[in-house]
Amino acid sequence: MDEKSIIQKLASKYNLPISKVEEAVYSQFKFTSQVIRAGEFKAVRLPYLGKFHVKPGRLKHLNERPDND
């Protein structure tokens, strides 16, 4: 089952517009993307999915890159 059919099924089941269901489904990933793009490298926990963070060694590597001016 692909993602569009799942969204369609949820919209039908809960009698909601597809746009609202898409917003609910994608909002957690938009939030995670915003936190990562902010460059603060804070940990993000998504319920039932996991905690995402940058390893300290990787952060050190990123900070030492020559194009990081």
N, CA, C and O atoms as a Tripos MOL2 file, in Angstrom:
@<TRIPOS>MOLECULE
protein
  276   275    69     0     0
PROTEIN
NO_CHARGES

@<TRIPOS>ATOM
      1 N           0.8530   -1.1800    0.0000 N.3       1 MET1
      2 CA          0.0000    0.0000    0.0000 C.3       1 MET1
      3 C           0.8940    1.2360    0.0000 C.2       1 MET1
      4 O           1.7860    1.3570    0.8390 O.2       1 MET1
      5 N           0.6610    2.1420   -0.9270 N.am      2 ASP2
      6 CA          1.4910    3.3420   -0.9980 C.3       2 ASP2
      7 C           0.9520    4.4550   -0.0970 C.2       2 ASP2
      8 O          -0.1560    4.3690    0.4310 O.2       2 ASP2
      9 N           1.7460    5.4720    0.0600 N.am      3 GLU3
     10 CA          1.4280    6.5350    1.0200 C.3       3 GLU3
     11 C           0.1660    7.3140    0.6570 C.2       3 GLU3
     12 O          -0.5880    7.7040    1.5490 O.2       3 GLU3
     13 N          -0.0750    7.5450   -0.6100 N.am      4 LYS4
     14 CA         -1.2820    8.2850   -1.0230 C.3       4 LYS4
     15 C          -2.5570    7.5100   -0.7050 C.2       4 LYS4
     16 O          -3.5610    8.0970   -0.3010 O.2       4 LYS4
     17 N          -2.5160    6.2020   -0.8870 N.am      5 SER5
     18 CA         -3.7070    5.4120   -0.5880 C.3       5 SER5
     19 C          -3.9580    5.3350    0.9240 C.2       5 SER5
     20 O          -5.1060    5.2820    1.3660 O.2       5 SER5
     21 N          -2.8840    5.3310    1.7030 N.am      6 ILE6
     22 CA         -3.0490    5.3350    3.1620 C.3       6 ILE6
     23 C          -3.6760    6.6500    3.6100 C.2       6 ILE6
     24 O          -4.5750    6.6560    4.4510 O.2       6 ILE6
     25 N          -3.2060    7.7600    3.0530 N.am      7 ILE7
     26 CA         -3.7660    9.0750    3.3920 C.3       7 ILE7
     27 C          -5.2280    9.1500    2.9770 C.2       7 ILE7
     28 O          -6.0590    9.6720    3.7200 O.2       7 ILE7
     29 N          -5.5450    8.6340    1.8000 N.am      8 GLN8
     30 CA         -6.9260    8.6180    1.3200 C.3       8 GLN8
     31 C          -7.8170    7.7900    2.2460 C.2       8 GLN8
     32 O          -8.9390    8.1880    2.5610 O.2       8 GLN8
     33 N          -7.3040    6.6310    2.6800 N.am      9 LYS9
     34 CA         -8.0600    5.7560    3.5650 C.3       9 LYS9
     35 C          -8.3190    6.4320    4.9180 C.2       9 LYS9
     36 O          -9.4200    6.3360    5.4580 O.2       9 LYS9
     37 N          -7.3030    7.1160    5.4640 N.am     10 LEU10
     38 CA         -7.4720    7.8310    6.7310 C.3      10 LEU10
     39 C          -8.4760    8.9680    6.5970 C.2      10 LEU10
     40 O          -9.3000    9.1850    7.4860 O.2      10 LEU10
     41 N          -8.4050    9.6900    5.4870 N.am     11 ALA11
     42 CA         -9.3370   10.7980    5.2590 C.3      11 ALA11
     43 C         -10.7750   10.2770    5.2000 C.2      11 ALA11
     44 O         -11.6850   10.8980    5.7480 O.2      11 ALA11
     45 N         -10.9740    9.1520    4.5420 N.am     12 SER12
     46 CA        -12.3130    8.5640    4.4590 C.3      12 SER12
     47 C         -12.7840    8.0520    5.8190 C.2      12 SER12
     48 O         -13.9340    8.2620    6.2060 O.2      12 SER12
     49 N         -11.8970    7.3870    6.5310 N.am     13 LYS13
     50 CA        -12.2600    6.7960    7.8150 C.3      13 LYS13
     51 C         -12.6790    7.8580    8.8350 C.2      13 LYS13
     52 O         -13.6460    7.6710    9.5730 O.2      13 LYS13
     53 N         -11.9440    8.9740    8.8690 N.am     14 TYR14
     54 CA        -12.2170   10.0080    9.8690 C.3      14 TYR14
     55 C         -13.0040   11.1970    9.3160 C.2      14 TYR14
     56 O         -13.1980   12.1990   10.0040 O.2      14 TYR14
     57 N         -13.4550   11.0710    8.0620 N.am     15 ASN15
     58 CA        -14.2660   12.1060    7.4280 C.3      15 ASN15
     59 C         -13.5770   13.4790    7.4800 C.2      15 ASN15
     60 O         -14.1610   14.4780    7.9000 O.2      15 ASN15
     61 N         -12.3200   13.4840    7.0360 N.am     16 LEU16
     62 CA        -11.5240   14.7100    7.0250 C.3      16 LEU16
     63 C         -11.0550   15.0090    5.6060 C.2      16 LEU16
     64 O         -10.9390   14.1010    4.7830 O.2      16 LEU16
     65 N         -10.7870   16.2790    5.3210 N.am     17 PRO17
     66 CA        -10.2170   16.5990    4.0090 C.3      17 PRO17
     67 C          -8.7990   16.0140    3.8810 C.2      17 PRO17
     68 O          -8.0660   15.9180    4.8650 O.2      17 PRO17
     69 N          -8.4420   15.6370    2.6920 N.am     18 ILE18
     70 CA         -7.1280   15.0440    2.4500 C.3      18 ILE18
     71 C          -6.0130   16.0020    2.8780 C.2      18 ILE18
     72 O          -4.9880   15.5590    3.3960 O.2      18 ILE18
     73 N          -6.1970   17.2820    2.6720 N.am     19 SER19
     74 CA         -5.1570   18.2530    3.0360 C.3      19 SER19
     75 C          -4.8690   18.2420    4.5360 C.2      19 SER19
     76 O          -3.7180   18.3900    4.9480 O.2      19 SER19
     77 N          -5.9070   18.0680    5.3520 N.am     20 LYS20
     78 CA         -5.7130   18.0260    6.8050 C.3      20 LYS20
     79 C          -4.9770   16.7520    7.2290 C.2      20 LYS20
     80 O          -4.1200   16.7900    8.1120 O.2      20 LYS20
     81 N          -5.3100   15.6460    6.6090 N.am     21 VAL21
     82 CA         -4.6430   14.3900    6.9250 C.3      21 VAL21
     83 C          -3.1720   14.4600    6.5010 C.2      21 VAL21
     84 O          -2.2920   14.0220    7.2420 O.2      21 VAL21
     85 N          -2.9070   15.0070    5.3180 N.am     22 GLU22
     86 CA         -1.5220   15.1680    4.8660 C.3      22 GLU22
     87 C          -0.7450   16.0590    5.8250 C.2      22 GLU22
     88 O           0.4070   15.7710    6.1500 O.2      22 GLU22
     89 N          -1.3680   17.1310    6.2730 N.am     23 GLU23
     90 CA         -0.7130   18.0340    7.2150 C.3      23 GLU23
     91 C          -0.3450   17.3000    8.5100 C.2      23 GLU23
     92 O           0.7540   17.4780    9.0340 O.2      23 GLU23
     93 N          -1.2510   16.4880    9.0160 N.am     24 ALA24
     94 CA         -0.9900   15.7320   10.2430 C.3      24 ALA24
     95 C           0.1200   14.7060   10.0380 C.2      24 ALA24
     96 O           0.9630   14.5160   10.9140 O.2      24 ALA24
     97 N           0.1200   14.0570    8.8990 N.am     25 VAL25
     98 CA          1.1100   13.0120    8.6280 C.3      25 VAL25
     99 C           2.5050   13.6090    8.4420 C.2      25 VAL25
    100 O           3.4810   13.0760    8.9690 O.2      25 VAL25
    101 N           2.6010   14.6970    7.7070 N.am     26 TYR26
    102 CA          3.9000   15.2540    7.3610 C.3      26 TYR26
    103 C           4.4370   16.2670    8.3640 C.2      26 TYR26
    104 O           5.6090   16.6340    8.2740 O.2      26 TYR26
    105 N           3.6360   16.7300    9.3100 N.am     27 SER27
    106 CA          4.0810   17.7920   10.2150 C.3      27 SER27
    107 C           5.2810   17.3850   11.0670 C.2      27 SER27
    108 O           6.1630   18.2080   11.3140 O.2      27 SER27
    109 N           5.3310   16.1430   11.5170 N.am     28 GLN28
    110 CA          6.4640   15.7320   12.3450 C.3      28 GLN28
    111 C           7.7690   15.7430   11.5610 C.2      28 GLN28
    112 O           8.8260   16.0390   12.1170 O.2      28 GLN28
    113 N           7.7000   15.4240   10.2760 N.am     29 PHE29
    114 CA          8.9100   15.4200    9.4680 C.3      29 PHE29
    115 C           9.3240   16.8430    9.0940 C.2      29 PHE29
    116 O          10.5130   17.1330    8.9650 O.2      29 PHE29
    117 N           8.3500   17.7240    8.9210 N.am     30 LYS30
    118 CA          8.6720   19.1310    8.6760 C.3      30 LYS30
    119 C           9.3560   19.7370    9.8940 C.2      30 LYS30
    120 O          10.3190   20.4910    9.7570 O.2      30 LYS30
    121 N           8.8610   19.4110   11.0870 N.am     31 PHE31
    122 CA          9.4520   19.9020   12.3180 C.3      31 PHE31
    123 C          10.8930   19.4110   12.4520 C.2      31 PHE31
    124 O          11.7940   20.1910   12.7580 O.2      31 PHE31
    125 N          11.1040   18.1200   12.2230 N.am     32 THR32
    126 CA         12.4470   17.5470   12.3030 C.3      32 THR32
    127 C          13.3820   18.2270   11.3150 C.2      32 THR32
    128 O          14.5290   18.5260   11.6470 O.2      32 THR32
    129 N          12.9040   18.4690   10.1220 N.am     33 SER33
    130 CA         13.6920   19.1480    9.1050 C.3      33 SER33
    131 C          14.0570   20.5660    9.5300 C.2      33 SER33
    132 O          15.1850   21.0040    9.3060 O.2      33 SER33
    133 N          13.1280   21.2810   10.1360 N.am     34 GLN34
    134 CA         13.3980   22.6380   10.6010 C.3      34 GLN34
    135 C          14.4640   22.6470   11.6880 C.2      34 GLN34
    136 O          15.3430   23.5090   11.6790 O.2      34 GLN34
    137 N          14.4020   21.7110   12.6160 N.am     35 VAL35
    138 CA         15.3870   21.6440   13.6980 C.3      35 VAL35
    139 C          16.7730   21.3610   13.1250 C.2      35 VAL35
    140 O          17.7570   21.9790   13.5330 O.2      35 VAL35
    141 N          16.8460   20.4350   12.1900 N.am     36 ILE36
    142 CA         18.1320   20.0890   11.5910 C.3      36 ILE36
    143 C          18.6880   21.2660   10.7980 C.2      36 ILE36
    144 O          19.8760   21.5710   10.9060 O.2      36 ILE36
    145 N          17.8650   21.9220   10.0150 N.am     37 ARG37
    146 CA         18.3160   23.0590    9.2010 C.3      37 ARG37
    147 C          18.7230   24.2680   10.0360 C.2      37 ARG37
    148 O          19.5100   25.0970    9.5800 O.2      37 ARG37
    149 N          18.1940   24.3740   11.2560 N.am     38 ALA38
    150 CA         18.5660   25.4920   12.1250 C.3      38 ALA38
    151 C          20.0370   25.4080   12.5120 C.2      38 ALA38
    152 O          20.6260   26.4180   12.8970 O.2      38 ALA38
    153 N          20.6370   24.2390   12.4170 N.am     39 GLY39
    154 CA         22.0520   24.0740   12.6820 C.3      39 GLY39
    155 C          22.4120   23.9570   14.1500 C.2      39 GLY39
    156 O          23.5950   23.9660   14.4920 O.2      39 GLY39
    157 N          21.4360   23.8480   15.0180 N.am     40 GLU40
    158 CA         21.7320   23.7360   16.4460 C.3      40 GLU40
    159 C          22.0290   22.2960   16.8460 C.2      40 GLU40
    160 O          22.5850   22.0550   17.9170 O.2      40 GLU40
    161 N          21.6700   21.3520   16.0100 N.am     41 PHE41
    162 CA         21.9340   19.9310   16.2120 C.3      41 PHE41
    163 C          21.3650   19.4090   17.5260 C.2      41 PHE41
    164 O          21.9970   18.6000   18.2060 O.2      41 PHE41
    165 N          20.1870   19.8670   17.8740 N.am     42 LYS42
    166 CA         19.4910   19.3460   19.0420 C.3      42 LYS42
    167 C          18.8930   17.9860   18.7020 C.2      42 LYS42
    168 O          18.6220   17.6910   17.5380 O.2      42 LYS42
    169 N          18.6910   17.1670   19.7190 N.am     43 ALA43
    170 CA         18.0580   15.8720   19.5140 C.3      43 ALA43
    171 C          16.5620   16.0690   19.2950 C.2      43 ALA43
    172 O          15.9430   16.9380   19.9080 O.2      43 ALA43
    173 N          15.9950   15.2600   18.4230 N.am     44 VAL44
    174 CA         14.5660   15.3110   18.1290 C.3      44 VAL44
    175 C          13.9970   13.9230   18.3880 C.2      44 VAL44
    176 O          14.5050   12.9330   17.8630 O.2      44 VAL44
    177 N          12.9470   13.8480   19.1930 N.am     45 ARG45
    178 CA         12.3150   12.5650   19.4870 C.3      45 ARG45
    179 C          10.9520   12.5180   18.8180 C.2      45 ARG45
    180 O          10.0970   13.3730   19.0530 O.2      45 ARG45
    181 N          10.7660   11.5130   17.9880 N.am     46 LEU46
    182 CA          9.4790   11.2890   17.3420 C.3      46 LEU46
    183 C           8.8270   10.0860   18.0200 C.2      46 LEU46
    184 O           9.3590    8.9780   17.9550 O.2      46 LEU46
    185 N           7.6820   10.2910   18.6670 N.am     47 PRO47
    186 CA          7.0340    9.1840   19.3750 C.3      47 PRO47
    187 C           6.8220    7.9660   18.4620 C.2      47 PRO47
    188 O           6.3960    8.0920   17.3140 O.2      47 PRO47
    189 N           7.1280    6.8100   19.0010 N.am     48 TYR48
    190 CA          6.9780    5.5160   18.3310 C.3      48 TYR48
    191 C           7.9190    5.3360   17.1420 C.2      48 TYR48
    192 O           7.8270    4.3340   16.4330 O.2      48 TYR48
    193 N           8.8280    6.2950   16.9130 N.am     49 LEU49
    194 CA          9.7610    6.1720   15.8030 C.3      49 LEU49
    195 C          11.2050    6.1990   16.2780 C.2      49 LEU49
    196 O          12.0350    5.4350   15.7850 O.2      49 LEU49
    197 N          11.5130    7.0710   17.2300 N.am     50 GLY50
    198 CA         12.8680    7.0990   17.7660 C.3      50 GLY50
    199 C          13.3680    8.4980   18.0360 C.2      50 GLY50
    200 O          12.6680    9.4900   17.8350 O.2      50 GLY50
    201 N          14.6180    8.5450   18.5050 N.am     51 LYS51
    202 CA         15.2740    9.8090   18.8120 C.3      51 LYS51
    203 C          16.3920   10.0050   17.8020 C.2      51 LYS51
    204 O          17.1990    9.1040   17.5720 O.2      51 LYS51
    205 N          16.4330   11.1710   17.2100 N.am     52 PHE52
    206 CA         17.4200   11.4710   16.1930 C.3      52 PHE52
    207 C          18.3390   12.5690   16.7110 C.2      52 PHE52
    208 O          17.8780   13.6030   17.1940 O.2      52 PHE52
    209 N          19.6370   12.3340   16.6060 N.am     53 HIS53
    210 CA         20.6120   13.3080   17.0660 C.3      53 HIS53
    211 C          21.8880   13.1800   16.2370 C.2      53 HIS53
    212 O          22.0740   12.2180   15.4920 O.2      53 HIS53
    213 N          22.7500   14.1680   16.3860 N.am     54 VAL54
    214 CA         24.0400   14.1510   15.6980 C.3      54 VAL54
    215 C          25.0740   13.6260   16.6870 C.2      54 VAL54
    216 O          25.1600   14.1090   17.8160 O.2      54 VAL54
    217 N          25.8450   12.6550   16.2690 N.am     55 LYS55
    218 CA         26.8940   12.1080   17.1190 C.3      55 LYS55
    219 C          27.9560   13.1850   17.3370 C.2      55 LYS55
    220 O          28.2810   13.9240   16.4080 O.2      55 LYS55
    221 N          28.5040   13.2840   18.5580 N.am     56 PRO56
    222 CA         29.5040   14.3300   18.8360 C.3      56 PRO56
    223 C          30.7020   14.2960   17.8840 C.2      56 PRO56
    224 O          31.1850   15.3500   17.4710 O.2      56 PRO56
    225 N          31.1840   13.1150   17.5330 N.am     57 GLY57
    226 CA         32.3110   13.0050   16.5990 C.3      57 GLY57
    227 C          31.9540   13.5450   15.2220 C.2      57 GLY57
    228 O          32.7840   14.1720   14.5630 O.2      57 GLY57
    229 N          30.7450   13.3080   14.7940 N.am     58 ARG58
    230 CA         30.2970   13.8020   13.4910 C.3      58 ARG58
    231 C          30.1760   15.3220   13.5100 C.2      58 ARG58
    232 O          30.5180   15.9900   12.5330 O.2      58 ARG58
    233 N          29.6920   15.8620   14.6170 N.am     59 LEU59
    234 CA         29.5710   17.3060   14.7600 C.3      59 LEU59
    235 C          30.9470   17.9580   14.7140 C.2      59 LEU59
    236 O          31.1240   19.0030   14.0890 O.2      59 LEU59
    237 N          31.9250   17.3360   15.3800 N.am     60 LYS60
    238 CA         33.2980   17.8500   15.3500 C.3      60 LYS60
    239 C          33.8150   17.8440   13.9160 C.2      60 LYS60
    240 O          34.4400   18.8080   13.4720 O.2      60 LYS60
    241 N          33.5540   16.7620   13.1950 N.am     61 HIS61
    242 CA         33.9820   16.6570   11.7970 C.3      61 HIS61
    243 C          33.3450   17.7610   10.9400 C.2      61 HIS61
    244 O          34.0160   18.3650   10.1030 O.2      61 HIS61
    245 N          32.0700   18.0160   11.1520 N.am     62 LEU62
    246 CA         31.3820   19.0550   10.3910 C.3      62 LEU62
    247 C          31.9420   20.4370   10.6970 C.2      62 LEU62
    248 O          32.0560   21.2730    9.8000 O.2      62 LEU62
    249 N          32.2910   20.6850   11.9530 N.am     63 ASN63
    250 CA         32.8170   21.9870   12.3500 C.3      63 ASN63
    251 C          34.2270   22.2380   11.8330 C.2      63 ASN63
    252 O          34.6480   23.3890   11.7140 O.2      63 ASN63
    253 N          34.9590   21.1710   11.5240 N.am     64 GLU64
    254 CA         36.3340   21.3060   11.0490 C.3      64 GLU64
    255 C          36.4510   21.4000    9.5390 C.2      64 GLU64
    256 O          37.5590   21.5540    9.0250 O.2      64 GLU64
    257 N          35.3540   21.3140    8.8190 N.am     65 ARG65
    258 CA         35.3940   21.3730    7.3550 C.3      65 ARG65
    259 C          35.9080   22.7290    6.9000 C.2      65 ARG65
    260 O          35.5640   23.7510    7.4930 O.2      65 ARG65
    261 N          36.7340   22.7520    5.8450 N.am     66 PRO66
    262 CA         37.2890   24.0200    5.3620 C.3      66 PRO66
    263 C          36.2290   24.9950    4.8140 C.2      66 PRO66
    264 O          36.4390   26.2070    4.8550 O.2      66 PRO66
    265 N          35.1120   24.4920    4.3080 N.am     67 ASP67
    266 CA         34.0880   25.3790    3.7540 C.3      67 ASP67
    267 C          33.1530   25.8980    4.8400 C.2      67 ASP67
    268 O          32.1630   26.5570    4.5220 O.2      67 ASP67
    269 N          33.4300   25.6260    6.0900 N.am     68 ASN68
    270 CA         32.5850   26.0590    7.2160 C.3      68 ASN68
    271 C          33.1040   27.3890    7.7520 C.2      68 ASN68
    272 O          33.6460   27.4470    8.8550 O.2      68 ASN68
    273 N          32.9380   28.4510    6.9750 N.am     69 ASP69
    274 CA         33.4060   29.7930    7.3830 C.3      69 ASP69
    275 C          32.2860   30.6330    7.8960 C.2      69 ASP69
    276 O          32.5020   31.7830    8.2790 O.2      69 ASP69
@<TRIPOS>BOND
     1     1     2 1
     2     2     3 1
     3     3     4 2
     4     3     5 am
     5     5     6 1
     6     6     7 1
     7     7     8 2
     8     7     9 am
     9     9    10 1
    10    10    11 1
    11    11    12 2
    12    11    13 am
    13    13    14 1
    14    14    15 1
    15    15    16 2
    16    15    17 am
    17    17    18 1
    18    18    19 1
    19    19    20 2
    20    19    21 am
    21    21    22 1
    22    22    23 1
    23    23    24 2
    24    23    25 am
    25    25    26 1
    26    26    27 1
    27    27    28 2
    28    27    29 am
    29    29    30 1
    30    30    31 1
    31    31    32 2
    32    31    33 am
    33    33    34 1
    34    34    35 1
    35    35    36 2
    36    35    37 am
    37    37    38 1
    38    38    39 1
    39    39    40 2
    40    39    41 am
    41    41    42 1
    42    42    43 1
    43    43    44 2
    44    43    45 am
    45    45    46 1
    46    46    47 1
    47    47    48 2
    48    47    49 am
    49    49    50 1
    50    50    51 1
    51    51    52 2
    52    51    53 am
    53    53    54 1
    54    54    55 1
    55    55    56 2
    56    55    57 am
    57    57    58 1
    58    58    59 1
    59    59    60 2
    60    59    61 am
    61    61    62 1
    62    62    63 1
    63    63    64 2
    64    63    65 am
    65    65    66 1
    66    66    67 1
    67    67    68 2
    68    67    69 am
    69    69    70 1
    70    70    71 1
    71    71    72 2
    72    71    73 am
    73    73    74 1
    74    74    75 1
    75    75    76 2
    76    75    77 am
    77    77    78 1
    78    78    79 1
    79    79    80 2
    80    79    81 am
    81    81    82 1
    82    82    83 1
    83    83    84 2
    84    83    85 am
    85    85    86 1
    86    86    87 1
    87    87    88 2
    88    87    89 am
    89    89    90 1
    90    90    91 1
    91    91    92 2
    92    91    93 am
    93    93    94 1
    94    94    95 1
    95    95    96 2
    96    95    97 am
    97    97    98 1
    98    98    99 1
    99    99   100 2
   100    99   101 am
   101   101   102 1
   102   102   103 1
   103   103   104 2
   104   103   105 am
   105   105   106 1
   106   106   107 1
   107   107   108 2
   108   107   109 am
   109   109   110 1
   110   110   111 1
   111   111   112 2
   112   111   113 am
   113   113   114 1
   114   114   115 1
   115   115   116 2
   116   115   117 am
   117   117   118 1
   118   118   119 1
   119   119   120 2
   120   119   121 am
   121   121   122 1
   122   122   123 1
   123   123   124 2
   124   123   125 am
   125   125   126 1
   126   126   127 1
   127   127   128 2
   128   127   129 am
   129   129   130 1
   130   130   131 1
   131   131   132 2
   132   131   133 am
   133   133   134 1
   134   134   135 1
   135   135   136 2
   136   135   137 am
   137   137   138 1
   138   138   139 1
   139   139   140 2
   140   139   141 am
   141   141   142 1
   142   142   143 1
   143   143   144 2
   144   143   145 am
   145   145   146 1
   146   146   147 1
   147   147   148 2
   148   147   149 am
   149   149   150 1
   150   150   151 1
   151   151   152 2
   152   151   153 am
   153   153   154 1
   154   154   155 1
   155   155   156 2
   156   155   157 am
   157   157   158 1
   158   158   159 1
   159   159   160 2
   160   159   161 am
   161   161   162 1
   162   162   163 1
   163   163   164 2
   164   163   165 am
   165   165   166 1
   166   166   167 1
   167   167   168 2
   168   167   169 am
   169   169   170 1
   170   170   171 1
   171   171   172 2
   172   171   173 am
   173   173   174 1
   174   174   175 1
   175   175   176 2
   176   175   177 am
   177   177   178 1
   178   178   179 1
   179   179   180 2
   180   179   181 am
   181   181   182 1
   182   182   183 1
   183   183   184 2
   184   183   185 am
   185   185   186 1
   186   186   187 1
   187   187   188 2
   188   187   189 am
   189   189   190 1
   190   190   191 1
   191   191   192 2
   192   191   193 am
   193   193   194 1
   194   194   195 1
   195   195   196 2
   196   195   197 am
   197   197   198 1
   198   198   199 1
   199   199   200 2
   200   199   201 am
   201   201   202 1
   202   202   203 1
   203   203   204 2
   204   203   205 am
   205   205   206 1
   206   206   207 1
   207   207   208 2
   208   207   209 am
   209   209   210 1
   210   210   211 1
   211   211   212 2
   212   211   213 am
   213   213   214 1
   214   214   215 1
   215   215   216 2
   216   215   217 am
   217   217   218 1
   218   218   219 1
   219   219   220 2
   220   219   221 am
   221   221   222 1
   222   222   223 1
   223   223   224 2
   224   223   225 am
   225   225   226 1
   226   226   227 1
   227   227   228 2
   228   227   229 am
   229   229   230 1
   230   230   231 1
   231   231   232 2
   232   231   233 am
   233   233   234 1
   234   234   235 1
   235   235   236 2
   236   235   237 am
   237   237   238 1
   238   238   239 1
   239   239   240 2
   240   239   241 am
   241   241   242 1
   242   242   243 1
   243   243   244 2
   244   243   245 am
   245   245   246 1
   246   246   247 1
   247   247   248 2
   248   247   249 am
   249   249   250 1
   250   250   251 1
   251   251   252 2
   252   251   253 am
   253   253   254 1
   254   254   255 1
   255   255   256 2
   256   255   257 am
   257   257   258 1
   258   258   259 1
   259   259   260 2
   260   259   261 am
   261   261   262 1
   262   262   263 1
   263   263   264 2
   264   263   265 am
   265   265   266 1
   266   266   267 1
   267   267   268 2
   268   267   269 am
   269   269   270 1
   270   270   271 1
   271   271   272 2
   272   271   273 am
   273   273   274 1
   274   274   275 1
   275   275   276 2
@<TRIPOS>SUBSTRUCTURE
     1 MET1         2 RESIDUE 1 A MET
     2 ASP2         6 RESIDUE 1 A ASP
     3 GLU3        10 RESIDUE 1 A GLU
     4 LYS4        14 RESIDUE 1 A LYS
     5 SER5        18 RESIDUE 1 A SER
     6 ILE6        22 RESIDUE 1 A ILE
     7 ILE7        26 RESIDUE 1 A ILE
     8 GLN8        30 RESIDUE 1 A GLN
     9 LYS9        34 RESIDUE 1 A LYS
    10 LEU10       38 RESIDUE 1 A LEU
    11 ALA11       42 RESIDUE 1 A ALA
    12 SER12       46 RESIDUE 1 A SER
    13 LYS13       50 RESIDUE 1 A LYS
    14 TYR14       54 RESIDUE 1 A TYR
    15 ASN15       58 RESIDUE 1 A ASN
    16 LEU16       62 RESIDUE 1 A LEU
    17 PRO17       66 RESIDUE 1 A PRO
    18 ILE18       70 RESIDUE 1 A ILE
    19 SER19       74 RESIDUE 1 A SER
    20 LYS20       78 RESIDUE 1 A LYS
    21 VAL21       82 RESIDUE 1 A VAL
    22 GLU22       86 RESIDUE 1 A GLU
    23 GLU23       90 RESIDUE 1 A GLU
    24 ALA24       94 RESIDUE 1 A ALA
    25 VAL25       98 RESIDUE 1 A VAL
    26 TYR26      102 RESIDUE 1 A TYR
    27 SER27      106 RESIDUE 1 A SER
    28 GLN28      110 RESIDUE 1 A GLN
    29 PHE29      114 RESIDUE 1 A PHE
    30 LYS30      118 RESIDUE 1 A LYS
    31 PHE31      122 RESIDUE 1 A PHE
    32 THR32      126 RESIDUE 1 A THR
    33 SER33      130 RESIDUE 1 A SER
    34 GLN34      134 RESIDUE 1 A GLN
    35 VAL35      138 RESIDUE 1 A VAL
    36 ILE36      142 RESIDUE 1 A ILE
    37 ARG37      146 RESIDUE 1 A ARG
    38 ALA38      150 RESIDUE 1 A ALA
    39 GLY39      154 RESIDUE 1 A GLY
    40 GLU40      158 RESIDUE 1 A GLU
    41 PHE41      162 RESIDUE 1 A PHE
    42 LYS42      166 RESIDUE 1 A LYS
    43 ALA43      170 RESIDUE 1 A ALA
    44 VAL44      174 RESIDUE 1 A VAL
    45 ARG45      178 RESIDUE 1 A ARG
    46 LEU46      182 RESIDUE 1 A LEU
    47 PRO47      186 RESIDUE 1 A PRO
    48 TYR48      190 RESIDUE 1 A TYR
    49 LEU49      194 RESIDUE 1 A LEU
    50 GLY50      198 RESIDUE 1 A GLY
    51 LYS51      202 RESIDUE 1 A LYS
    52 PHE52      206 RESIDUE 1 A PHE
    53 HIS53      210 RESIDUE 1 A HIS
    54 VAL54      214 RESIDUE 1 A VAL
    55 LYS55      218 RESIDUE 1 A LYS
    56 PRO56      222 RESIDUE 1 A PRO
    57 GLY57      226 RESIDUE 1 A GLY
    58 ARG58      230 RESIDUE 1 A ARG
    59 LEU59      234 RESIDUE 1 A LEU
    60 LYS60      238 RESIDUE 1 A LYS
    61 HIS61      242 RESIDUE 1 A HIS
    62 LEU62      246 RESIDUE 1 A LEU
    63 ASN63      250 RESIDUE 1 A ASN
    64 GLU64      254 RESIDUE 1 A GLU
    65 ARG65      258 RESIDUE 1 A ARG
    66 PRO66      262 RESIDUE 1 A PRO
    67 ASP67      266 RESIDUE 1 A ASP
    68 ASN68      270 RESIDUE 1 A ASN
    69 ASP69      274 RESIDUE 1 A ASP
